[in-house]
Amino acid sequence: MPRLLLDTHVMLWWLTAHPRLVPDARALIADSECYLSAASVWEVAIKFKLGKLPVGPDDVTAAALRGGILALPITQEHAIATAELPMLHPDPFDRMLIAQAYREQLRLLTNDARLALYGGDIHLL
């Protein structure tokens, strides 16, 4: 069974049934062991507070729990791993997701082609 780390926008698209999350991606999520990073929940919290998102971190974590998506905490090892990454992407949340995917041997499901610059197991939508 594939093990996926959902990028923040993928989780939001899944939660809101957004049409950008194509049926193949929905099927992949349904057939995989999926994880949501604490970094994504933190990113949602910030953007919700700024008025940039209609759903808050409680909504996202509750939907993840209902959907069988597992929580992935941020560890010190994950934080250290971000320092080992080249500066190919400036967003600290995305860099954390890359580090977590590497360390936990997860495939990152994303729509951000810049993340594919890091190589590894990235599934672009």
Contact map, one row per residue, 1 for C-alpha under 8 A:
11100000000000000000000000000011100000000000000000000000000000000000000000000000000000000000000000000000000000000000000000000
11110000000000000000000000000011100000000000000000000000000000000000000000000000000000000000000000000000001000000000000000000
11111000000000000000000000000001111000000000000000000000000000000000000000000000000000000000000000000000011000000000000000000
01111100000000000000000000001001111000000000000000000000000000000000000000000000000000000000000000000000011110000000000000000
00111110000000000000000000000000011110000000000000000000000000000000000000000000000000000000000010001000011110000000000000000
00011111011000000000000000000000011110000000000000000000000000000000000000000000000000000000000000000000000111000000000000000
00001111111000000000000000000000000100010000000000000000000000000000000000000000000000000000010010000000000111000000000000000
00000111111100000000000000000000000100011011000000000000000000000000000000000000000000000000000000000000000000000000000000000
00000011111110000000000000000000000000000000000000000000000000000000000000000000000000000000000000000000000001100000000000000
00000111111111000000100000000000000000000000000000000000000000000000000000000000000000000000000000000000000011100000000000000
00000111111111100000000000000000000100000000000000000000000100000000000000000000000000000000000000000000000000000000000000000
00000001111111110100000000000000000000000000000000000000000100000000000000000000000000000000000000000000000000000000000000000
00000000111111111111100000000000000000000000000000000000000000000000000000000000000000000000000000000000000000000000000000000
00000000011111111100100001000000000000000000000000000000000000000000000000000000000000000000000000000000000000000000000000000
00000000001111111100000000000000000000000000000000000000000100100000000000000000000000000000000000000000000000000000000000000
00000000000111111100000000000000000000000000000000000000000000000000000000000000000000000000000000000000000000000000000000000
00000000000011111110100000000000000000000000000000000000000000000000000000000000000000000000000000000000000000000000000000000
00000000000111111111100000000000000000000000000000000000000000000000000000000000000000000000000000000000000000000000000000000
00000000000010001111110000000000000000000000000000000000000000000000000000000000000000000000000000000000000000000000000000000
00000000000010000111110000000000000000000000000000000000000000000000000000000000000000000000000000000000000000000000000000000
00000000010011001111111011000000000000000000000000000000000000000000000000000000000000000000000000000000000000000000000000001
00000000000000000011111111000000000000000000000000000000000000000000000000000000000000000000000000000000000000000000000000001
00000000000000000000111111100000000000000000000000000000000000000000000000000000000000000000000000000000000000000000000000000
00000000000000000000011111110000000000000000000000000000000000000000000000000000000000000000000000000000000000000000000000000
00000000000000000000111111111000000000000000000000000000000000000000000000000000000000000000000000000000000000000000000000001
00000000000001000000111111111100000000000000000000000000000000000000000000000000000000000000000000000000000000000000000000000
00000000000000000000001111111110000000000000000000000000000000000000000000000000000000000000000000000000000000000000000000000
00000000000000000000000111111111000000000000000000000000000000000000000000000000000000000000000000000000000000000000000000000
00010000000000000000000011111111110000000000000000000000000000000000000000000000000000000000000000000000000000000000000000000
00000000000000000000000001111111000000000000000000000000000000000000000000000000000000000000000000000000000000000000000000000
11000000000000000000000000111111100000000000000000000000000000000000000000000000000000000000000000000000000000000000000000000
11110000000000000000000000011111110000000000000000000000000000000000000000000000000000000000000000000000000000000000000000000
11110000000000000000000000001011111000000000000000000000000000000000110000000000000000000000000000000000000000000000000000000
00111100000000000000000000001001111100000000000000000000000000000001110000000000000000000000000000000000000000000000000000000
00111100000000000000000000000000111110000000000000000000000000000000111100000000000000000000000000000000000000000000000000000
00001111001000000000000000000000011111011000000000000000000000010000111100000000000000000000000000000000000000000000000000000
00001100000000000000000000000000001111111000000000000000000000000000001111000000000000000000000010000000000000000000000000000
00000000000000000000000000000000000111111100000000000000000000000000001111000000000000000000000000000000000000000000000000000
00000000000000000000000000000000000011111110000000000000000000000000000011000000000000000000100110000000000000000000000000000
00000011000000000000000000000000000111111111000000000000000000000000000000000000000000000000100000000000000000000000000000000
00000001000000000000000000000000000111111111100000000000100110000000000000000000000000000000000000000000000000000000000000000
00000000000000000000000000000000000001111111110000000000100000000000000000000000000000000000000000000000000000000000000000000
00000001000000000000000000000000000000111111111000000000000000000000000000000000000000000000100000000000000000000000000000000
00000001000000000000000000000000000000011111111100001011100000000000000000000000000000000000000000000000000000000000000000000
00000000000000000000000000000000000000001111111110000001100000000000000000000000000000000000000000000000000000000000000000000
00000000000000000000000000000000000000000111111111000000000000000000000000000000000000000000000000000000000000000000000000000
00000000000000000000000000000000000000000011111111111000000000000000000000000000000000000000000000000000000000000000000000000
00000000000000000000000000000000000000000001111111111111100000000000000000000000000000000000000000000000000000000000000000000
00000000000000000000000000000000000000000000111111110000000000000000000000000000000000000000000000000000000000000000000000000
00000000000000000000000000000000000000000000011111111000000000000000000000000000000000000000000000000000000000000000000000000
00000000000000000000000000000000000000000000001111111100000000000000000000000000000000000000000000000000000000000000000000000
00000000000000000000000000000000000000000000001111111100000000000000000000000000000000000000000000000000000000000000000000000
00000000000000000000000000000000000000000001001101111111000000000000000000000000000000000000000000000000000000000000000000000
00000000000000000000000000000000000000000000000100111111000000000000000000000000000000000000000000000000000000000000000000000
00000000000000000000000000000000000000000001000100001111101100000000000000000000000000000000000000000000000000000000000000000
00000000000000000000000000000000000000000001100100001111111100000000000000000000000000000000000000000000000000000000000000000
00000000000000000000000000000000000000001101100100000011111110000000000000000000000000000000000000000000000000000000000000000
00000000000000000000000000000000000000000000000000000001111111000000000000000000000000000000000000000000000000000000000000000
00000000000000000000000000000000000000000000000000000011111111100000000000000000000000000000000000000000000000000000000000000
00000000001100100000000000000000000000001000000000000011111111110000000000000000000000000000000000000000000000000000000000000
00000000000000000000000000000000000000001000000000000000111111111000000000000000000000000000000000000000000000000000000000000
00000000000000000000000000000000000000000000000000000000011111111100000000000000000000000000000000000000000000000000000000000
00000000000000100000000000000000000000000000000000000000001111111110000000000000000000000000000000000000000000000000000000000
00000000000000000000000000000000000100000000000000000000000111111111110000000000000000000000000000000000000000000000000000000
00000000000000000000000000000000000000000000000000000000000011111111110000000000000000000000000000000000000000000000000000000
00000000000000000000000000000000000000000000000000000000000001111111100000000000000000000000000000000000000000000000000000000
00000000000000000000000000000000000000000000000000000000000000111111100000000000000000000000000000000000000000000000000000000
00000000000000000000000000000000010000000000000000000000000000011111110000000000000000000000000000000000000000000000000000000
00000000000000000000000000000000111100000000000000000000000000011111111000000000000000000000000000000000000000000000000000000
00000000000000000000000000000000111100000000000000000000000000011001111100000000000000000000000000000000000000000000000000000
00000000000000000000000000000000001111000000000000000000000000000000111110000000000000000000000000000000000000000000000000000
00000000000000000000000000000000001111000000000000000000000000000000011111000000000000000000000000000000000000000000000000000
00000000000000000000000000000000000011100000000000000000000000000000001111100000000000000000000000000000000000000000000000000
00000000000000000000000000000000000011100000000000000000000000000000000111110110000000000000000000010000000000000000000000000
00000000000000000000000000000000000000000000000000000000000000000000000011111110000000000000000000000000000000000000000000000
00000000000000000000000000000000000000000000000000000000000000000000000001111111000000000000000000000000000000000000000000000
00000000000000000000000000000000000000000000000000000000000000000000000000111111100000000000000000000000000000000000000000000
00000000000000000000000000000000000000000000000000000000000000000000000001111111110000000000000100110010000000000000000000000
00000000000000000000000000000000000000000000000000000000000000000000000001111111111000000000000100100000000000000000000000000
00000000000000000000000000000000000000000000000000000000000000000000000000011111111100000000000000000000000000000000000000000
00000000000000000000000000000000000000000000000000000000000000000000000000001111111110000000000000100010000000000000000000000
00000000000000000000000000000000000000000000000000000000000000000000000000000111111110000000001101100000000000000000000000000
00000000000000000000000000000000000000000000000000000000000000000000000000000011111111000000000000000000000000000000000000000
00000000000000000000000000000000000000000000000000000000000000000000000000000001111111000000000000000000000000000000000000000
00000000000000000000000000000000000000000000000000000000000000000000000000000000111111100000001000100000000000000000000000000
00000000000000000000000000000000000000000000000000000000000000000000000000000000001111110000000000000000000000000000000000000
00000000000000000000000000000000000000000000000000000000000000000000000000000000000011111100000000000000000000000000000000000
00000000000000000000000000000000000000000000000000000000000000000000000000000000000001111100000000000000000000000110110000000
00000000000000000000000000000000000000000000000000000000000000000000000000000000000000111110011000000000000000000110000000000
00000000000000000000000000000000000000000000000000000000000000000000000000000000000000111111001000000000000000000000000000000
00000000000000000000000000000000000000000000000000000000000000000000000000000000000000001111111000000000000000000000000000000
00000000000000000000000000000000000000000000000000000000000000000000000000000000000000000111111100000000000000000000000000000
00000000000000000000000000000000000000110010000000000000000000000000000000000000000000000011111110000000000000000000000000000
00000010000000000000000000000000000000000000000000000000000000000000000000000000000000001011111111000000000000000010000000000
00000000000000000000000000000000000000000000000000000000000000000000000000000000010010001111111111100000000000000000000000000
00000000000000000000000000000000000000100000000000000000000000000000000000000110010000000001111111110000000000000000000000000
00001010000000000000000000000000000010100000000000000000000000000000000000000000000000000000111111111000000100000000000000000
00000000000000000000000000000000000000000000000000000000000000000000000000000000010000000000011111111100000100000010010000000
00000000000000000000000000000000000000000000000000000000000000000000000000000110110010000000001111111110000000000000000000000
00000000000000000000000000000000000000000000000000000000000000000000000001000100000000000000000111111111110000000000000000000
00001000000000000000000000000000000000000000000000000000000000000000000000000000000000000000000011111111111100000000000010000
00000000000000000000000000000000000000000000000000000000000000000000000000000000000000000000000001111111110000000000000100000
00000000000000000000000000000000000000000000000000000000000000000000000000000100100000000000000000111111110000000000000000000
00000000000000000000000000000000000000000000000000000000000000000000000000000000000000000000000000011111110000000000000000000
00000000000000000000000000000000000000000000000000000000000000000000000000000000000000000000000000011111111000000000000000000
00111000000000000000000000000000000000000000000000000000000000000000000000000000000000000000000000011111111100000000000010000
01111000000000000000000000000000000000000000000000000000000000000000000000000000000000000000000000001000111110000000000011100
00011110000000000000000000000000000000000000000000000000000000000000000000000000000000000000000011001000011111000000000011100
00011110010000000000000000000000000000000000000000000000000000000000000000000000000000000000000000000000001111100000000001111
00000110110000000000000000000000000000000000000000000000000000000000000000000000000000000000000000000000000111111000000001111
00000000110000000000000000000000000000000000000000000000000000000000000000000000000000000000000000000000000011111000000000011
00000000000000000000000000000000000000000000000000000000000000000000000000000000000000000000000000000000000001111111000000010
00000000000000000000000000000000000000000000000000000000000000000000000000000000000000000000000000000000000001111111100000010
00000000000000000000000000000000000000000000000000000000000000000000000000000000000000011000000000000000000000011111100000000
00000000000000000000000000000000000000000000000000000000000000000000000000000000000000011000010001000000000000011111111001000
00000000000000000000000000000000000000000000000000000000000000000000000000000000000000000000000000000000000000011111111101010
00000000000000000000000000000000000000000000000000000000000000000000000000000000000000010000000000000000000000001111111000000
00000000000000000000000000000000000000000000000000000000000000000000000000000000000000010000000001000000000000000011111100000
00000000000000000000000000000000000000000000000000000000000000000000000000000000000000000000000000000000000000000011111111000
00000000000000000000000000000000000000000000000000000000000000000000000000000000000000000000000000000100000000000001011111000
00000000000000000000000000000000000000000000000000000000000000000000000000000000000000000000000000001000011100000000001111100
00000000000000000000000000000000000000000000000000000000000000000000000000000000000000000000000000000000001111000011001111110
00000000000000000000000000000000000000000000000000000000000000000000000000000000000000000000000000000000001111000000000011111
00000000000000000000000000000000000000000000000000000000000000000000000000000000000000000000000000000000000011111001000001111
00000000000000000000110010000000000000000000000000000000000000000000000000000000000000000000000000000000000011100000000000111
